C-alpha cells in the first residue's frame, strides 16, 4: 500500500461472506484482527499514518455479535475510519433487512467515525446505505454489469437485449439505440455500457446528496423501496 502510494488503505482481511456458521466466521474475524495487528506493527498508529487513511475492516456478516467484536477491537487499535466487508452476497440476494441490521450494529458500536460500505454500487442500494449511516462506498458493478450486457437505470437493471429504447440522456444513450449498441464489437460495447452505468451511478449519488440537503432522504429511500 505504501509502495503504490494508496490514499485509502485496508489491511489484508479474511472475508466472512454470508452463510458461514458462527465458529468459522469467528475464526475469520480473529484472522483479520491478527493481520490488522501485523499491519499496525509495520505502519505504526493508524491515527497518524503519514498522509494515507488506514481503514479498519469489520467482519462478521450476519453474526451481529461478531460484527460488534470486530468493530470493538479495531476501534481500540485507533482506526479513524472503518469498512464493512462482505456485504455483496447479501445485496445480490436482496437480503436488505440483514444488511440493515449489520450496519446498525456497526453504527451502535462506533457511532462517531466514518464507515465505508464495500460493494454498494447500484441505484437501489446507495440511498439505503447512506440513510443507514454509511459515509462512503465503492463497487466494480458498473463494469461487471456491462460485461454481462446489464444496463442500469434509476430503479433497477435491464438486459440490453430486452430494451427497445433508451430513456436515459447520457452521451452514450443519445448516441446509440439498444440495437446499435448490441451490434458493435463486444469490447467496445462493454466500454460504452460501463460509461452509461457510471453516469447512472453518478446521478444517483447526486440525487442522494440533494435529498439530504432538502431534508427528505428517508422519503427518497421510501420511493426506492
N, C-alpha and C positions, 0 to 999 in steps of 0.2 A: 504493500500500500504506500509506504513512504517512497519507494523507488520510482513509482509511476506518478507520484505527487497527487494522490487522491485528495479531493476536497472533503468527501464524506466517506469514512472508513468503517467497516464492520469486521470484527474478529471472526475467525473461522468457526462456524457453528454446526450443530448436528440437527437438521430439521426433524421435528416430531411428526410433521404431516398431520393426517387426520385418520382416526380409526385404530391407532395403536393402543394396546392395553396399558394400564396405568404403570405397571412396573417397568416396561420397556420405555415408555415415554419419560419416566423419571430418570432412567439411565441416560437417555439422550440429553435431558436437561443438565444432568451432572457433567456430562462430557462437554457440553457447550460452556458451562461455567469454568471447567478446568482449562479449556482452550483460551477462554477470555482472560483468565488469570495469567496464563503464559504470555498472552499478548501484552498485558499491563506490565509484566516483568521486563518487557523489551521497550515499550514506549513510555513507561512512567505513568504518572497520574493522568487519566483521560480527561480530567477537568482542565489540564494545561498541556494540550497536545502539540503546541508549536505551529498553529495555523490550521491543521486539519480538524474536522469534527469526528470524534470516535463515537460510534453508536452501539449501545448495549443491546444484543439480540435476545429478545424474550421468546422462550419456547414454552411448550406445554399443551398447545392446541386446546381441545375441548375439556381437558382436565384442569379445571379452574384453580385448584389448589396448587398445581404445578406452575401455572401462569403466575400466581402470586409469589410462590417460592422463587422462581426465576427472576422476577422483577425486583423482589426484595434484595436478593444477593447482588444483582447488577447495580442497584441504587447504592448499596454500601461500597461499591467499587468506584463511586464518584462519577459515573457517566452522567452527562448533561442532556443526552438525547437517547431515546430508546426506539427500537424497531420491533414490531410484532411480526414474527416469522410464521411461515407455513399456513397462511390463510387461503392459498389458491384453490386447494381441493374443496374447501368449504364454499367458496364463491362459485366454483364450477358446478357444485351440487345444489346451489341455491339455498344453502343452509345459513341464511342470513340471521336467524334468531340465535344460533350458536355463535356466529361471528360477533354479534352484538354483545353477548354475554362475555366473550373473551376480551373484547375491547373495554367493556365496562369494568371488568375485574382489574385490568391493567391500569385504567384511569383511577380507580379507587386506591390502588396500591401506590401509584406515582401520579398524583393529581396535578402537579405544577411544572412538569417538564414536558417538552415536545415529544410526540410519538409519530413514528413513521410506520405506514402500513405497506408491506411488500405485496406486490401482485394485484393492486387495485387499479385496473385500467379499463373500466367500462362505464359508459354514461349512466348506467343504473346503479352502480356501486359507489361511485365517487361522492354523490351527495350524502348518502347514508354514512359512509366512512367519516366524512367531515362533521356531520351532525353528531356522531357518537364521540368525537373528540380527537380524531386523527388530524395531525397538522400537515403532514406531507405523505406522499405515496408515489409508487412507481410501478411500471409494468412494461413488458415487451408485447402486450396484446396487439398493439397497432400493426406490428409486422407479422406476428404469429397468425392473426386473423387473416391478414392479406394473403399469406401463403396458402390459406385454405379457402380462398375466394369468399371470405366473410366480410360483409360491408356493414360498418357501424352506422347507426343513426341514433337520434336523441333518446328513443325509448326502446332500443333493442338492437338486434343484429339480424341481417338477412343474408341469404346466399345470393351471390351476384347473379347466378343463372336464373333466379326466381324473379328478378326485377325487370320491369319494362321501362320504368322511368326513374330518374334521379330527382328527388325534390331538393336535395342539397345544392347550395350555390357556391361551393368552394371551387377553386380553379380547376380541379380535376373533373368535377361533375358537370361544370358548364362547358367543358371541352370534349366530353365523350357521352355517348349513350351506353347503357349496360351492354348492349350487343357489341358495340365498337370496342369496349374495354375487354370483353371476352375474346375478341378476335386478335388482339395484339399478343406478341410473344410473352411467355409466362413471366420471365424475369422483369420485363418492363411493366407488365400488369401488376405484379407484386409491388413494385416501386410506387406506381400511381395509386393503387388501393391503400397502401400504407400511408401515403400522404393524406388521402382523404380521411382515413381513420384518425390521423393526428389532428387534422382540422376539427373533427368532431369532438375529440377529447379536449382540445384547447377551448372550444366553445363551451363545453360543459364546465370546465374549471372556472371560466369567467362568469358563467351563469350562477355558479355556487357562490363566488365572491360577491356578486351583486345581490344575491338573496341574503347574504349575511349583512351587507350594508343596509339593505331595506328592512331588516328585522323579520324576515319571513322564510328563514331556512327550513324550519320544520314544515311549513306549508308546502314548500318546494319538494321536500322529501316525500310528503304525503301524495303529491301529484305523481311522483315517480312510482311510488308503491302501488 
